[in-house]
Amino acid sequence: MTNKGGRPRLSASQKKKYKVDVKMSTEEYYTLKSKAMEAGRNKSEYIRQ
């Protein structure tokens, strides 16, 4: 089968392999959300930095 285009594959070092679930209070969630917005990132990117 030939390549029909689409998104290129990520290298092994670029793939995200782990998922972490975190429970937080409403206040903690909205604090995270506002800090991420101020930093110009989404919540996941903000946590990873």
GROMACS elastic network, one bead per residue, 0.5 to 0.9 nm:
[ bonds ]
;  ai    aj funct       b0    kb
    1     4     6  0.87905   500
    3     6     6  0.83919   500
    5     8     6  0.79936   500
    7    10     6  0.89382   500
   10    13     6  0.79465   500
   10    14     6  0.58335   500
   10    15     6  0.61283   500
   11    14     6  0.53144   500
   11    15     6  0.65475   500
   12    15     6  0.55067   500
   12    16     6  0.87095   500
   13    16     6  0.82020   500
   16    19     6  0.80485   500
   24    27     6  0.80119   500
   24    28     6  0.58577   500
   24    29     6  0.62134   500
   25    28     6  0.51501   500
   25    29     6  0.61824   500
   25    30     6  0.87366   500
   26    29     6  0.50849   500
   26    30     6  0.62739   500
   26    31     6  0.85487   500
   27    30     6  0.53598   500
   27    31     6  0.61197   500
   27    32     6  0.86311   500
   28    31     6  0.50477   500
   28    32     6  0.61370   500
   28    33     6  0.85392   500
   29    32     6  0.51553   500
   29    33     6  0.61036   500
   29    34     6  0.86775   500
   30    34     6  0.60422   500
   30    35     6  0.84624   500
   31    34     6  0.53008   500
   31    35     6  0.61263   500
   31    36     6  0.85158   500
   32    35     6  0.52310   500
   32    36     6  0.60489   500
   32    37     6  0.85809   500
   32    43     6  0.69366   500
   32    46     6  0.83227   500
   32    47     6  0.85046   500
   33    36     6  0.52487   500
   33    37     6  0.62709   500
   33    38     6  0.87453   500
   33    42     6  0.79731   500
   33    43     6  0.62565   500
   34    37     6  0.50682   500
   34    38     6  0.61724   500
   34    39     6  0.86280   500
   35    38     6  0.50495   500
   35    39     6  0.62044   500
   35    40     6  0.86417   500
   35    41     6  0.87977   500
   35    43     6  0.85615   500
   35    46     6  0.80446   500
   36    39     6  0.50747   500
   36    40     6  0.62091   500
   36    41     6  0.52535   500
   36    42     6  0.57476   500
   36    43     6  0.55289   500
   36    44     6  0.86400   500
   36    45     6  0.80573   500
   36    46     6  0.54925   500
   36    47     6  0.83223   500
   37    41     6  0.59216   500
   37    42     6  0.68105   500
   37    43     6  0.80576   500
   37    46     6  0.89040   500
   38    41     6  0.77477   500
   39    42     6  0.85584   500
   39    46     6  0.75288   500
   40    46     6  0.86638   500
   41    44     6  0.80017   500
   41    45     6  0.58866   500
   41    46     6  0.58529   500
   42    45     6  0.54471   500
   42    46     6  0.61620   500
   42    47     6  0.87605   500
   43    46     6  0.50987   500
   43    47     6  0.62324   500
   43    48     6  0.87118   500
   44    47     6  0.52435   500
   44    48     6  0.62708   500
   44    49     6  0.88867   500
   45    48     6  0.51219   500
   45    49     6  0.64073   500
   46    49     6  0.54874   500
